[in-house]
Amino acid sequence: MENFLLEWGLPALFTVSFLAATVLPIASEWLLAGLVTQSVDITAAVAVATAGNTLGAVTTWAIGVWGGSWVINRWLRISDSDRIRAEGWYARWGSWSLLLAWAPVVGDPLCLVGGLLKVPLMRFTLLVATGKAARYLLVAWAARQLTA
């Protein structure tokens, strides 16, 4: 397993991180933690995880911009209550709420709402990537500290 992680680790981390930013019920933190405990460069691992997760969030944003309600309700399956909760956060905090796009339950709907409200792509990406990078840095640092 160690050889697999070292050989395919960063491409696998990108893929898992991308998919985790969709409504698929998977997490990428476990793979990031596993890689950094196997001496993979923390900077590279955090950058790859952040890039994959941010690109997944941009995909959800694009669905909000161009997708219809059918796509949102049938394909993404974001519940009305999650969407309303995300809209409430957005109404209270504005686009700054996108810093919490990494958070479970509300993160994906926040990205969708960002698209529905046509947050400019550059602003969206900067805020989302900042929050996701901070989360991944914390996970990687904690994993490394636990194995040091």
HUPE-V216054 format. One record per backbone hydrogen bond with DSSP energy under -0.5 kcal/mol. NH is the residue of the N-H (numbers start at 1). CO is the residue of the C=O. If there is no record, write none. Layout:
BEGIN
nh-><NH NH>
co-><CO CO>
END
This chain:
BEGIN
nh-><5 6 7 8 9 12 13 14 15 16 17 18 19 20 21 21 22 24 26 32 33 34 35 36 37 38 38 39 40 45 46 47 48 49 50 51 52 53 54 55 56 57 58 59 60 61 62 63 64 65 66 67 67 72 73 74 75 75 76 77 78 79 83 84 85 86 87 88 89 90 91 92 93 94 96 97 98 99 100 101 103 106 107 109 110 111 112 113 114 115 116 117 118 119 124 125 126 127 128 129 130 131 132 133 134 135 136 137 138 139 140 141 142 143 144 145 146 147 148 148>
co-><1 2 3 4 5 8 9 10 11 12 13 14 15 16 17 18 19 19 24 28 29 30 31 32 33 34 35 36 35 41 42 43 44 45 46 47 48 49 50 51 52 53 54 55 56 57 58 59 60 61 62 62 63 68 69 70 70 71 71 72 72 77 79 80 81 82 83 84 85 86 87 88 89 90 93 94 95 96 97 98 100 104 103 105 106 107 108 109 110 111 112 113 115 114 120 121 122 123 124 125 126 127 128 129 130 131 132 133 134 135 136 137 138 139 140 141 142 143 144 145>
END
